[in-house]
Amino acid sequence: MPGATVSAHPAHLPRVSRLLLAWACLGCSATTIHSGRPPLDPAPGYDDRWHSAFLWGQVPADAPYDLAKICPSGWSQVTVTRDPFTLLAGLVTLFIYSPSLVSIVCALPDSSTQLPPVEGYAPNAPTMPAVPLDKY
């Protein structure tokens, strides 16, 4: 029709707001791996470092990080997350290119004596006082 205008119908606003909220929540997730060593500081150049990958992040674009070179005294945690810019880059390329942010935190030097046991934490470790179950 000549002179017709397109306007946002109020019924579509909840759908659009839900879509925007879902998109915003996608950037709030993070994956963190802890070694069990006490943290020191982020490695120089590895605090929110841009990490390139392809096909929804399944194919890395770079070589793996050499944690022994990055943190000579050992690493404490590695975090992989996204922010609005990395999400936008993925969205524009239909997630063929899927960047993320990587942060590597080095461990305190000489913290090898403070590592958790190899087999994991014992469920009956004496760190917590035992409470008899028959009292409850």
C-alpha positions as CSV (number, residue, x, y, z in Angstrom):
1,M,0.0,0.0,0.0
2,P,1.3,3.4,-0.7
3,G,2.1,5.5,2.4
4,A,2.0,2.4,4.7
5,T,4.4,2.4,7.6
6,V,5.9,-0.4,9.5
7,S,5.7,-0.1,13.2
8,A,6.6,-2.4,16.1
9,H,3.4,-4.0,17.3
10,P,3.2,-4.1,21.1
11,A,2.6,-7.9,21.0
12,H,6.1,-8.3,19.4
13,L,7.9,-6.4,22.2
14,P,7.9,-9.3,24.7
15,R,9.3,-11.6,22.1
16,V,12.1,-9.2,21.2
17,S,12.9,-8.5,24.8
18,R,13.2,-12.2,25.5
19,L,15.4,-12.7,22.6
20,L,17.7,-9.8,23.7
21,L,17.8,-11.2,27.2
22,A,18.7,-14.7,26.0
23,W,21.5,-13.2,23.8
24,A,22.8,-11.2,26.7
25,C,22.9,-14.2,29.0
26,L,25.0,-16.2,26.6
27,G,27.9,-13.9,27.3
28,C,27.6,-14.4,31.1
29,S,29.0,-18.0,31.1
30,A,32.5,-18.9,32.0
31,T,34.5,-22.2,32.3
32,T,37.2,-22.2,35.1
33,I,39.6,-25.0,35.8
34,H,41.5,-25.0,39.1
35,S,44.7,-26.9,39.7
36,G,44.4,-26.8,43.5
37,R,47.5,-24.5,43.9
38,P,47.1,-21.2,45.6
39,P,46.8,-18.3,43.1
40,L,49.3,-15.5,42.7
41,D,48.7,-13.1,39.8
42,P,47.5,-13.4,36.2
43,A,50.3,-14.2,33.8
44,P,51.6,-11.1,32.0
45,G,49.7,-10.9,28.7
46,Y,47.2,-13.6,29.6
47,D,44.5,-11.7,31.4
48,D,41.5,-11.7,29.1
49,R,43.6,-12.7,26.1
50,W,41.7,-13.0,22.9
51,H,41.6,-16.7,21.9
52,S,40.5,-17.5,18.3
53,A,38.7,-20.6,17.3
54,F,36.4,-21.8,14.5
55,L,33.1,-23.8,14.2
56,W,31.5,-22.9,17.5
57,G,34.9,-23.0,19.3
58,Q,35.6,-26.6,18.4
59,V,38.6,-26.0,16.2
60,P,41.4,-23.9,17.8
61,A,43.2,-21.4,15.5
62,D,46.4,-21.3,17.5
63,A,48.7,-23.8,19.1
64,P,47.8,-24.9,22.7
65,Y,49.1,-22.7,25.5
66,D,52.3,-24.0,27.1
67,L,51.5,-23.5,30.7
68,A,55.0,-24.5,31.8
69,K,56.4,-21.5,29.9
70,I,53.6,-19.1,30.8
71,C,53.8,-19.9,34.5
72,P,57.2,-21.5,35.4
73,S,56.1,-21.9,39.1
74,G,52.9,-23.7,38.0
75,W,49.4,-22.5,37.2
76,S,46.5,-22.0,39.6
77,Q,43.5,-21.5,37.3
78,V,42.5,-21.1,33.7
79,T,39.3,-19.3,32.8
80,V,37.6,-19.2,29.3
81,T,34.7,-16.8,28.9
82,R,33.0,-14.6,26.4
83,D,32.1,-10.9,26.4
84,P,29.7,-9.0,24.2
85,F,32.4,-8.3,21.6
86,T,33.4,-11.9,21.2
87,L,29.7,-12.9,21.0
88,L,29.1,-10.2,18.4
89,A,32.1,-11.5,16.3
90,G,30.7,-15.0,16.5
91,L,27.2,-13.8,15.7
92,V,28.3,-11.8,12.6
93,T,30.1,-14.8,11.2
94,L,27.3,-17.3,12.2
95,F,29.8,-18.7,14.7
96,I,32.2,-20.0,12.0
97,Y,34.7,-17.7,13.8
98,S,34.1,-18.1,17.5
99,P,36.6,-16.1,19.6
100,S,36.7,-16.2,23.4
101,L,38.7,-14.7,26.2
102,V,41.3,-16.7,28.2
103,S,42.8,-15.8,31.5
104,I,45.7,-17.8,33.1
105,V,46.5,-17.2,36.8
106,C,49.9,-18.5,37.9
107,A,50.4,-20.3,41.2
108,L,52.4,-19.2,44.2
109,P,56.1,-20.3,44.0
110,D,56.9,-23.4,46.0
111,S,53.3,-24.3,46.5
112,S,53.8,-27.9,45.6
113,T,53.4,-29.0,49.2
114,Q,49.9,-27.5,49.2
115,L,48.5,-29.5,46.4
116,P,45.5,-31.7,47.0
117,P,46.1,-35.4,47.0
118,V,46.3,-37.1,43.6
119,E,43.2,-39.2,44.2
120,G,41.2,-36.2,45.2
121,Y,39.8,-35.0,48.5
122,A,38.9,-37.6,51.1
123,P,35.3,-37.6,52.0
124,N,36.2,-38.3,55.7
125,A,39.0,-35.7,55.9
126,P,39.4,-34.4,59.5
127,T,38.9,-30.8,58.3
128,M,35.3,-30.8,59.5
129,P,34.1,-32.2,62.8
130,A,32.1,-35.4,62.6
131,V,28.4,-35.1,63.5
132,P,26.6,-38.2,64.4
133,L,23.6,-38.8,62.1
134,D,21.4,-40.2,64.9
135,K,21.1,-36.7,66.4
136,Y,19.0,-35.5,63.5
